[in-house]
């Protein structure tokens, strides 16, 4: 395993963050693993040197956090960095279980800590931008969580760069804790973040931990086989992204060619491209198998030349912004 400093936090994390969206209950999503399988993935990740885990209160309506917390309870919690997120409504009969109001953040953070079995969350992230709550209220509430010792660092996820800049400016203006990380939508098939968000994060020393680094599977197999897995068949959200627009099919084919040339898997090429980007700290890799996790770690040893990177990137064309919903 290789390690890096997460933005300007000074905190050391593995260059692979294990995404835990696949933990919980298949009642929530058909491709989600049960508790025993989730625990097996966590155990193997730790054996491989992964010390960074990302979940959210809405994944399997909290079951993901519980599974992760139970799995990590067998280890020393101080050795691991645990991140979770708040924003999406988690209970149909409780509208205040969603959004970024003071009530929502405080009660959902307490619920997350309880499920995870932790007193303090290493990284508390807002899952999306809340158009109904003033950013001053959200930033004050998040700052209170840090001051009360319930969170160590704050992070944001997909939003417009001007919104992120407004949030950071609000924190600075009011003397509050700013965001230390950005969990954005970024991969070889979706590079719109390069226009504004990545330069902004780089300027402010914000750690970048992209979600969907393999484009929800589009970078793991030839495009004509996109629905050949359970998730590919049932994850309609994956087919709402513009992955095969703007040169996407050609990029997919080039990933396949380069993988064959180097004797590795397509997914490993997609990850190696991100590992080669100094602006990226740790992509969030979600998986449903130990084999795929092991392959992701092996991808750290793949060196892409400048010409390899240029070859992979050359067909890209601008596409519609996706992932802020």
Buried (B, 14 or more C-beta within 10 A) or exposed (E): EEEBEBBEBEBEBBBBBBBBBBBBBEEBBEBBBEBEBBBBBBBBBBEBBBBBBBBBBBBBBBBBBBBBBBBBEEEEBEEBBBBBBBBBBBEEEEEEBBBBBBEBBBBBBEBBBEBBBBEBBBBBBBBBBBEEBEBBBBBBBBBBBBEEEBBBBBBBBBBEBEBBBBBBEBBEEEEBBBBBBBBBBBBBBBBBBBEBBBEBBEEBEBBBBBBBBBBBBBBBBBBEEBBEBBBBEEBEEBEEBBBBBBBBBBBBEBBBBBBEEBEBBBBBBBBBBBBBBEBBBBBBBBBBBBEBBBBBBBBBEBEBEEEBBEBBBEBBEEBEBBBEE
